[in-house]
Amino acid sequence: MNLPNKLTMFRVILIPFFVIFLLCNITPVDKWIALGIFIVASLTDMADGKIARKYNLITDFGKFMDPLADKLLVCSAMICLIELGAIPSWIVVIIIAREFTISGFRLVAADNGRVIAASYWGKFKTTFQMIMVILMIIDLSVDAAWITVLSQIIMWIALALTIISLIDYIVKNKDVMDSNK
């Protein structure tokens, strides 16, 4: 397993620790520890892609698992944020529905020997979702109106990018749905 794939798996391993610190009251700084874990996990997403492209370490495993690790991290965070009252559940349902739809596309494509890598819109969406989660965790820990407003603006942008990236995937990969292939 190459370094980018190890970073992807490390991101997945960090998820339970992130969830525990975000939701459980173990120490007075739990939310900050969760924030640190989420930031580290998010940075591994950026690092694994850069390393894979720079050193030509792109693998089918990485093309499949990297976006899945992102989905697991971000969706876990958003589900926790519903419980903490930071994000409306209907927004999370739309985002998760998009993720399941794209995963379905990827599975059908994989059945046909094709790997669908993350698109520009998908990467942009993930970045905004990660920024949204970071701001919402900070908002839970700091009483500052500007952070609340900023996290809400980023939430709406992330939702819009979620929908745009879904449409982009469907349009670019509509042949995956063709049952004659």
C-alpha positions, 0 to 999 in steps of 0.5 A: 500500500503506497503513502497516499492510500495509507493517508486515506486509510488513516483518515478513516481510522480517525473518524471514530475518535473525531465522533467520540470527542465531538459528542462525548463530554470527556474533557472540557476541550473535547470540541477543540480536540474533535476540531483538531482531529477533523482538520488533520483528517481533512489535510490528509485528503489534500496531502494524499491527492498531491502526493499521488499526482506528484509521484504518479501513485494513483491507483484504482484503490485510491480513486475509489477509497479516497472519495469514500473516506471523504464521504465517511468523514464529512457525513459522520461530522454532519450527522453529529452536528445535527445532534448538536443542533448546528445544522438542519437535518434536511440539508444533511439528508440532501448531502447524504443522498447525493453521496449515495447516488454517486457511490451507486454510479461508481459501483455500477461503473466498477461492475463494468470495469470503469473507475469514476474518479472525483471531479473538480465539482466534487472536490470543490464540494468536499472542500466547502463541506469540510470548511463548513464543518470546521466553522460549525465546530468552532461556532459550538465552542466560541460565542461570536455572531460572525462565526455563526453567520459565516458558517451559515453562508458556507453551509448554503454554498456547500449545499449548492455545490452538492447539487451542482456536483450531483448534476455534473456527475449525472451528465458526465456519466449518464452512459453508466445508466445505459443498461445496454452496455 
